[in-house]
Amino acid sequence: HGDAGRYWAPGRRPYIAWAVPALAALNLFANHYNRDVTGALQTELEKEMPMSPMDFGVLNAAFFFPNIITPIIMGILQDSFDPVNVFLYVTGFSAVTQIGFGLGCYWRILPLFIGSRALTGVAYEAIDTGSIPITVPLFKDRYALLSGFTNGFLRLGSVMNFVLSPYLHRKLGLSSAIGLASCIGALSFFCVLGMKLLLRLFESRHSAEKEDSEEPLRKESKSSVEIRDDESMASQRSTFVLAELRSRLYNARTLPMSYWIYVSVGLMAYSALVPFYSYGSAIFQRRYGMDTQTADALILVPEGLIALTGPLLGLSIDKWRMDVRTRVMAVSVTGFVPVFLGIAYSEHPATPVVAMILLGVSWSTFNAIFWGVVALFTGSDPKQIGISVGILGCAMNLGPSFLLVFFGFLQARVERHVADLCVLFVLFGCSLMAVIASTILVIHTNSTSGSFSSEVLSVDVHSQLERKGSIESNHTARLGQRSYGSL
């Protein structure tokens, strides 16, 4: 991957460097605007495509199901090759699939519509996680802030979709609403292209400064060695790529226990939340007699709170001890439990409003901490960050993928009000499991708090000295390698 030293000298990170995570944030905005368009227009799709409830379940499952495995592949590829190039190819593939998605809706060809959506889903989680191996090494000392910033944009994409898609449907029709989502989804490719150009610019400038400080003979010798090394590396990777992929998977077994507990928290929390975004609006419309616009507005409350509070929470989380972070995360995920019970048992008109506010506070806090500490659980080897993030992405899609298939089956075979109750109780069960997993993580973190605290403190102190230029370059390089997989 290379770390910050590949692009700029120690303590000299330019302000323009923040354009890299800004483009990553815009990429997430586009990816999630496109992801949530089917949830915002479920009723309209079923009426106008037309689609049966089973078709809608297949549509969602086809989108999420490939992500059970594709993030691992993405992580291995980013560990093995240039992570920016891999990211660019994936977003390019996704941009092409958007054409079929939009045309399938315009021509009302259901197989083309679902098939293109399934291909888009292959790249969905890979696009969500693809920027992490690029930004973590560059901003290891400010990653909770950066995570809050990027997650704010991610949720803003969902919010904007739930606002604009029903409006465009009313004014211009279903094809226009889906077409805009397709165009915005294709924007991811250009965001990653911008990231690649920026990183190339930083690297060329840093290389030029480094060469100016060296003697001509040494510079020439070093350049020749670098060229030969690059050629040798390219040849080796192209020849032994399968062996390297197997090695990455084998090495994933060395990831610490805290990482796997952390993954289980994400698995259960996302199993509770993601399916609700697909079915929540329709449930509100049926149980409380809401129109599509009002129901969609309520669904976006949690996402809106994340967009508003993400950067502020990220700035605060950077200063918290590890044990504090896990305790607050466990408390916040507990708020999921009464939300689904309340919607299932109460038909009072105010119930959805109260439930969405509670879910918004809980989800925004949980989300900020969960992604703010992602780099703390990726192992000590810098080359494990891609595979560990990939496994996490797969886990977060495992539960939602199976549940969306199951919920689609229920909606087609059982009376709608009974199916809605079943959905809510399953999500309630997932929330309970998330609480249990979070509690286990708190206990485990407390038992290893010394190692976590010293590791975080070491990174924070050295990061401050690095910004002052007080650490020699060779020591900084060793620090970057040590902290790369832990913060």
C-alpha positions in Angstrom: 0.0 0.0 0.0 2.6 2.5 1.0 2.0 4.9 3.9 2.1 8.6 4.3 5.8 8.7 3.7 5.3 7.5 0.2 3.5 10.8 -0.6 5.0 13.5 1.6 7.8 14.0 4.1 7.2 13.4 7.9 5.2 16.3 9.5 4.5 17.9 6.1 1.0 16.6 5.2 -0.4 19.3 3.0 -4.0 20.6 3.4 -4.8 19.5 -0.1 -4.3 15.9 1.2 -7.7 16.1 2.7 -9.1 16.2 -0.8 -8.4 12.4 -0.9 -10.9 11.5 1.9 -13.2 14.2 0.5 -13.4 12.3 -2.8 -13.8 9.1 -0.8 -16.8 10.7 1.0 -18.4 11.8 -2.3 -17.9 8.2 -3.6 -19.8 6.9 -0.5 -22.5 9.5 -1.1 -23.0 8.2 -4.6 -22.9 4.6 -3.7 -25.6 4.9 -1.0 -27.8 7.2 -2.9 -27.9 4.4 -5.5 -28.3 1.6 -3.0 -31.4 3.0 -1.3 -33.4 3.9 -4.3 -35.3 0.6 -4.3 -36.2 1.0 -0.7 -37.5 4.6 -1.2 -39.6 3.5 -4.2 -40.8 0.0 -3.1 -44.5 0.7 -3.5 -44.0 2.5 -6.8 -41.8 -0.3 -8.2 -44.3 -3.0 -7.3 -47.1 -1.1 -9.0 -45.4 0.3 -12.1 -42.7 -2.2 -13.1 -44.8 -4.3 -12.1 -43.2 -6.4 -9.4 -44.6 -8.9 -7.0 -43.4 -8.9 -3.3 -41.3 -11.9 -4.2 -39.7 -10.1 -7.1 -38.9 -7.2 -4.8 -37.3 -9.6 -2.3 -35.2 -11.2 -5.1 -34.2 -7.7 -6.3 -32.8 -6.8 -2.9 -31.3 -10.2 -2.3 -29.6 -10.1 -5.7 -28.1 -6.8 -4.8 -26.8 -7.7 -1.3 -26.1 -11.5 -1.6 -22.8 -11.2 -3.7 -21.4 -9.1 -0.9 -21.1 -12.1 1.3 -17.8 -12.9 -0.6 -16.8 -9.9 -2.8 -15.4 -7.7 0.0 -12.9 -10.5 0.9 -11.8 -10.7 -2.8 -11.5 -6.9 -2.9 -9.4 -6.9 0.3 -7.1 -9.5 -1.0 -6.6 -7.8 -4.3 -5.9 -4.4 -2.6 -3.4 -6.1 -0.4 -1.7 -7.7 -3.4 -1.8 -4.9 -5.9 -2.1 -1.1 -6.0 -5.2 -0.5 -3.9 -6.2 2.6 -5.9 -6.0 0.8 -9.3 -8.1 -2.1 -8.0 -10.6 0.4 -6.6 -10.8 2.2 -9.9 -11.5 -1.0 -11.9 -14.3 -1.9 -9.5 -16.0 1.5 -9.7 -15.7 1.4 -13.5 -17.5 -2.0 -13.6 -20.2 -0.6 -11.3 -20.7 2.4 -13.6 -21.3 0.2 -16.6 -23.9 -1.8 -14.7 -25.9 1.4 -14.0 -26.7 1.6 -17.7 -28.7 -1.6 -17.6 -30.4 -0.7 -14.4 -31.7 2.6 -15.8 -32.7 1.1 -19.2 -34.4 -1.9 -17.5 -36.7 0.5 -15.7 -37.2 2.8 -18.7 -38.2 -0.2 -21.0 -40.0 -2.0 -18.1 -37.9 -5.2 -18.7 -37.8 -6.8 -15.3 -35.0 -9.4 -16.0 -32.7 -6.6 -17.3 -33.7 -4.4 -14.3 -33.0 -7.2 -11.7 -30.0 -8.6 -13.5 -28.2 -5.2 -13.7 -29.0 -4.5 -10.1 -27.5 -7.8 -9.2 -24.3 -6.9 -11.0 -24.2 -3.5 -9.3 -24.5 -5.3 -6.0 -21.4 -7.3 -6.8 -19.4 -4.1 -6.4 -21.5 -2.3 -3.8 -19.7 -3.3 -0.6 -16.3 -3.4 -2.3 -16.9 0.3 -3.2 -17.9 1.0 0.4 -14.8 -0.5 1.9 -12.3 0.2 -1.0 -11.2 3.6 0.3 -10.2 2.3 3.8 -6.9 0.7 2.8 -6.1 3.9 1.0 -7.0 6.5 3.7 -6.0 4.6 6.9 -2.2 4.8 6.2 -2.5 8.5 5.3 -4.6 9.6 8.2 -3.9 7.1 10.9 -3.7 9.9 13.6 -7.1 11.3 12.7 -9.1 8.3 11.5 -12.1 8.7 13.8 -12.6 12.2 12.5 -12.1 11.1 9.0 -14.5 8.2 9.5 -17.2 10.6 10.9 -16.7 12.9 7.9 -17.0 10.1 5.3 -19.9 8.4 7.1 -21.7 11.7 7.3 -21.6 12.0 3.5 -22.5 8.3 3.2 -25.7 8.8 5.2 -26.4 12.1 3.4 -26.6 10.1 0.2 -29.3 7.9 1.8 -31.1 11.0 3.1 -31.1 12.8 -0.3 -32.3 9.6 -2.0 -35.4 9.3 0.3 -36.1 13.0 -0.3 -35.5 13.3 -4.1 -36.7 9.9 -5.4 -40.3 10.2 -4.3 -40.4 13.8 -5.4 -39.0 12.9 -8.9 -41.5 10.1 -9.1 -44.4 12.4 -8.5 -43.1 15.1 -10.9 -41.4 13.1 -13.7 -42.2 9.5 -13.2 -40.4 6.3 -12.1 -37.9 6.2 -14.9 -36.6 9.6 -14.0 -36.1 8.7 -10.4 -34.3 5.5 -11.2 -32.3 7.2 -14.0 -31.0 9.9 -11.6 -29.9 7.2 -9.1 -28.1 5.4 -11.9 -26.2 8.5 -12.9 -25.2 9.3 -9.3 -24.1 5.7 -8.8 -21.7 6.0 -11.8 -20.2 9.1 -10.2 -18.1 6.8 -7.9 -15.8 6.0 -10.8 -14.9 9.7 -11.3 -14.3 10.1 -7.6 -11.8 7.3 -7.5 -10.2 8.6 -10.6 -9.7 11.9 -8.9 -8.2 10.1 -5.9 -5.7 8.3 -8.1 -4.7 11.6 -9.8 -4.2 13.3 -6.5 -2.1 10.5 -5.0 0.0 10.4 -8.2 0.6 14.2 -7.9 1.6 13.9 -4.2 4.0 11.0 -5.0 5.6 12.8 -7.9 6.2 16.0 -5.9 7.6 14.0 -3.0 9.9 12.1 -5.3 11.1 15.3 -6.9 11.9 16.8 -3.5 13.7 13.7 -2.4 15.7 13.5 -5.6 16.8 17.1 -5.3 18.4 16.4 -1.9 20.5 13.5 -3.2 23.7 13.4 -5.2 23.3 12.7 -8.9 25.2 9.4 -8.9 23.2 8.1 -5.9 20.0 9.3 -7.4 20.7 7.5 -10.7 21.7 4.3 -8.9 18.6 4.4 -6.7 16.3 5.0 -9.7 17.8 2.0 -11.5 17.3 -0.2 -8.5 13.7 1.0 -8.1 12.9 0.4 -11.7 14.3 -3.1 -11.5 12.5 -3.8 -8.3 9.2 -2.5 -9.8 9.6 -4.8 -12.8 10.6 -7.7 -10.7 7.6 -7.1 -8.4 5.2 -6.8 -11.3 6.5 -10.1 -12.8 6.3 -11.9 -9.5 2.7 -10.8 -8.9 1.5 -11.7 -12.3 3.1 -15.2 -12.0 2.2 -16.2 -8.5 -1.1 -14.3 -7.9 -3.1 -17.4 -7.0 -0.5 -18.5 -4.4 -0.5 -14.9 -3.0 -4.3 -15.0 -2.7 -4.2 -18.3 -0.8 -1.6 -16.9 1.4 -3.7 -13.9 2.3 -6.6 -16.1 3.3 -4.4 -18.3 5.4 -2.8 -15.4 7.2 -6.3 -14.1 8.1 -6.3 -16.8 10.8 -3.7 -14.8 12.7 -6.1 -11.9 13.3 -6.8 -11.3 17.0 -9.8 -12.5 18.9 -10.9 -8.9 19.5 -11.2 -8.5 15.7 -13.6 -11.5 15.4 -15.8 -10.2 18.2 -15.8 -6.8 16.6 -16.9 -8.4 13.3 -19.8 -10.2 15.1 -21.0 -6.9 16.4 -21.1 -5.5 12.9 -22.8 -8.6 11.6 -25.7 -8.5 14.0 -26.1 -4.7 14.1 -26.2 -4.5 10.3 -28.6 -7.5 10.1 -31.0 -5.4 12.2 -30.7 -2.1 10.4 -30.1 -2.8 6.7 -33.3 -4.9 6.1 -35.3 -2.3 8.0 -34.3 0.4 5.5 -35.6 -1.9 2.7 -39.0 -2.7 4.4 -39.5 0.1 7.0 -41.1 2.6 4.7 -43.7 0.0 3.4 -44.3 -1.2 7.0 -45.1 2.4 8.1 -47.4 2.9 5.2 -49.4 -0.3 6.0 -49.4 -0.2 9.8 -50.0 3.6 10.2 -51.7 4.6 7.0 -48.8 7.0 6.0 -48.2 8.1 2.4 -44.9 7.3 0.8 -43.3 10.7 1.3 -44.0 10.8 5.1 -42.9 7.2 5.6 -39.6 7.8 3.7 -39.0 11.0 5.7 -39.2 9.0 8.9 -36.9 6.3 7.6 -34.2 8.9 6.8 -34.2 10.4 10.3 -31.4 8.0 11.6 -29.4 8.7 8.4 -29.8 12.4 8.8 -28.6 12.4 12.3 -25.4 10.5 11.2 -24.9 13.1 8.5 -25.2 15.9 11.0 -23.3 14.4 14.0 -20.7 12.2 12.3 -17.8 14.6 12.1 -18.4 16.0 15.6 -18.5 12.5 17.1 -15.5 11.5 15.2 -13.5 14.5 16.5 -14.4 13.5 20.1 -13.9 9.7 19.7 -10.3 10.3 18.6 -9.6 11.4 22.2 -11.4 8.5 24.0 -9.6 5.5 25.5 -10.4 2.2 23.9 -12.4 0.8 26.8 -14.6 4.0 26.8 -15.3 3.6 23.1 -16.5 0.0 23.4 -18.7 0.8 26.4 -20.4 3.7 24.7 -20.9 1.5 21.6 -22.5 -1.2 23.6 -24.9 1.2 25.3 -25.8 2.8 21.9 -26.7 -0.5 20.3 -29.0 -1.3 23.2 -31.2 1.4 21.8 -32.1 -0.7 18.8 -34.1 -3.2 20.9 -37.1 -1.1 22.0 -37.4 0.4 18.5 -38.6 -2.8 16.8 -40.6 -3.9 19.8 -42.4 -0.6 19.9 -43.3 -0.6 16.2 -44.5 -4.2 16.5 -46.7 -3.7 19.5 -48.0 -0.1 19.3 -50.2 1.3 16.6 -50.3 4.8 18.1 -49.6 7.4 15.4 -46.7 8.9 17.4 -44.9 5.5 17.7 -43.0 5.7 14.4 -41.7 9.3 15.2 -40.4 8.3 18.7 -39.0 5.1 17.4 -37.0 6.8 14.6 -35.7 9.5 16.9 -34.4 6.8 19.3 -33.0 4.7 16.5 -31.4 7.8 15.1 -29.6 8.7 18.3 -28.5 5.0 18.9 -27.5 4.4 15.3 -25.5 7.6 14.8 -23.5 7.0 18.0 -22.9 3.3 17.2 -22.0 4.0 13.6 -19.5 6.7 14.6 -17.7 4.5 17.1 -17.8 1.3 15.1 -16.1 2.8 12.0 -14.0 5.2 14.1 -12.2 2.2 15.6 -12.1 0.0 12.5 -8.3 0.3 12.1 -7.7 -0.8 15.7 -9.0 -4.3 14.9 -7.2 -5.0 11.7 -4.1 -6.8 13.1 -0.5 -5.8 13.4 0.6 -6.6 9.9 0.1 -3.7 7.4 -0.6 -6.1 4.6 -3.6 -7.5 6.5 -5.7 -4.4 6.4 -7.3 -5.2 3.1 -8.3 -8.8 4.0 -9.5 -7.8 7.5 -11.7 -5.0 6.1 -12.9 -7.4 3.4 -14.0 -10.0 6.0 -15.8 -7.2 7.9 -17.6 -6.1 4.8 -18.7 -9.7 4.1 -20.0 -10.2 7.6 -22.0 -7.0 7.4 -23.7 -8.3 4.3 -24.1 -11.9 5.4 -27.1 -11.4 7.7 -28.9 -8.8 5.5 -28.6 -10.9 2.4 -30.2 -14.0 3.9 -32.8 -11.9 5.8 -33.9 -10.0 2.6 -34.5 -13.4 0.9 -36.5 -14.7 3.9 -38.5 -11.5 4.2 -39.3 -11.5 0.5 -40.6 -15.1 0.9 -42.7 -14.0 3.9 -44.2 -11.1 2.0 -45.2 -13.3 -0.8 -46.6 -16.3 1.2 -48.1 -14.7 4.3 -50.6 -11.9 4.9 -48.9 -8.6 4.8 -49.6 -7.6 8.4 -48.4 -11.0 9.7 -45.3 -10.7 7.5 -44.6 -7.2 8.9 -44.7 -8.5 12.5 -42.4 -11.4 11.6 -39.9 -8.9 10.1 -40.0 -6.7 13.2 -39.5 -9.6 15.6 -36.6 -11.0 13.6 -34.9 -7.5 13.6 -35.6 -7.4 17.4 -33.7 -10.7 17.8 -30.8 -9.4 15.7 -30.6 -6.3 18.0 -30.4 -8.5 21.1 -27.6 -10.5 19.5 -25.8 -7.2 18.7 -26.1 -6.2 22.4 -24.7 -9.5 23.5 -21.8 -9.3 21.1 -21.0 -5.7 22.2 -21.0 -6.7 25.8 -18.6 -9.5 25.1 -16.4 -7.0 23.3 -16.4 -4.7 26.3 -15.4 -7.5 28.6 -12.6 -8.6 26.3 -11.4 -5.0 25.9 -11.3 -4.5 29.6 -9.2 -7.7 30.0 -6.7 -6.3 27.4 -7.1 -2.6 28.2 -3.4 -2.2 28.9 -2.2 -3.3 25.5 -4.9 -1.3 23.8 -4.3 1.8 25.7 -0.6 1.7 25.4 -0.8 1.1 21.7 -3.2 4.0 21.1 -1.2 6.3 23.3 2.0 5.4 21.5 0.4 6.2 18.1 -1.0 9.5 19.4 2.2 10.7 21.0 4.4 9.8 18.0 1.8 11.4 15.6 2.1 14.7 17.5 5.9 14.5 17.4 5.8 13.6 13.7 3.7 16.7 12.9 6.4 18.8 14.7 9.1 17.2 12.6 10.9 15.9 15.8 11.3 12.3 14.7 13.9 11.1 12.3 12.6 9.8 9.0 13.7 6.2 9.6 12.0 6.1 13.0 8.8 7.5 11.5 8.8 4.8 8.8 9.0 2.1 11.5 6.2 3.8 13.4 4.0 4.0 10.3 4.5 0.2 9.7 3.8 -0.6 13.4 0.7 1.6 13.7 -0.6 0.9 10.1 -2.6 -2.1 11.2 -3.7 -0.8 14.6 -4.9 2.7 14.2 
